Amino acid sequence: MITTYTLLSIAVLVIALLVSMFRVLREYERGVVFMLGRFQAVKGPGLIIIIPVVQQMVRVDLRTIVLDVPTQDLITRDNVSVRVNAVVYFRVLDPEMAINNVENYLEATSQLAQTTLRSVLGQHELDELLSERETLNRDLQAILDQHTDNWGIKIANVEIKHVDISESMVRAMARQAEAERMRRAKVIHATGELEASRKLSEAAEVLARQPNALQLRYLQTLTEVASDRTNTLIFPVPMDLISRFASKTPAATQSPAGDKPEDHQ
């Protein structure tokens, strides 16, 4: 009876060892194989054979990993307290370096991204954080890629997600934006007045050279205003206009040639 149980146990152990010898790696996976603790090779994808006890294998995923960087509190160069978070896209290029050169490449990349985010963004002003995100993203990507190169990791992209500021700073920025809009409105209004004054000066010069044009313009304005019958309007008539009409008509009150001034007394 003991012999039967022993043989059954041995058979189960042998089957388990045979099953553990065969490993299947997907297309995006690689296996870092160690022989008695020493690095041997990087295998995969497909079916590979691992000798139990003698060899060990560590799986490495080669797909792009999306790493969410936790929100970081930092102070900008212009002494504004903000909260910033980001997302990092990276993948493993060299499985051997990712396993042998760093204990946990995921945790190491996350911590490096947090410290780099605080140090780089703290060197810029708030306006730059809000308006120059593309430049900051490229700077962060270059710095992280340089530090993770020894880990066999490639930083594909870094994106700043949110820049949160306090309510008091939001109100201050709103007042600043309103003041800027008022300044632009005043500049535009002043520019319009300047252009209008120049055009009026040119028109005055033209009318001064052509007196008849001034009279026509006066009559045109009088016609436009007279079309409104709701009000009574009194317009002064220029004396030069009357004198021009009077000069073209004969004098109606001229005395006869034989009369003397004494006769009308």
C-alpha positions, 0 to 999 in steps of 0.5 A: 500500500505504501509503495502505491502511494509513493509511486503515485506521488512520484508520478504526480511530481514528475508530471508537475515538473514536466508541465512547469518546464513549458512556458508560452510567451505572447507576442508582446512578452519576453522572458529573462532567463537566469541559470543558477542566479546568473543571467542567461538569455532573453527568450520569446515569444512562443514556447520555451523550455525552462529547467525547473530549479536550475533555471528561473524566468521573469516575464517582461511586458513590451507594450506601452505602459500608461503611468498616471503621475499623482498630483504634486504640490509645487510653487512656481517661480513667481511664488504661486502655489499650484497642484499639477498632475500628469501622465507618462507613456513608456515601454521597455526596450531592453528586458535585460536592463529593465530587470537587472539594472533596477529593482522595480522599473514601474515604481522607479519610473513613477517616482522619477516622474514625480520628482522631475515634475516638481523640479522642472515646473517649479522653474517656470511661472504660472503663465508659462504653465498655462500657455506653454504646455507643449514646450513643458511636455517636451522638456519633461519627456527629454529629462525622463528619457535621459534618466531611464535610458540606463534602465532599458526604458523609452519614454514615449510621451509626457502630458500635463493633465491639470494645473489647479490653482486656488480660488483667490488666484482664479479671481485675481486672474479674472480681474487681470483678464478684464483689465487687459480687455478694457485696455485693448478696448480703449486702445482700439477706441483711441485708434478709431478716433485718430483715424476718424480725425485724420479723415475729417481733416482730409475732408475739410481740406477738400471742402475748403478747396471747393466751396460749392461742395460744402453747400451741397453737403449742407443741403444734403444734411438738411434733407436727411434731417428734414425727413424726420417729422417728429421734431421741429428743427431750426438750422442756421443758414450760412451767410455765404450761402445767402450771399451767393444766391443774392449775387445771382438775382437782380435787386428788387428794391432798387429805386427808379433813375429819376427819383431822389432820396429827398422825395421819399422823406 
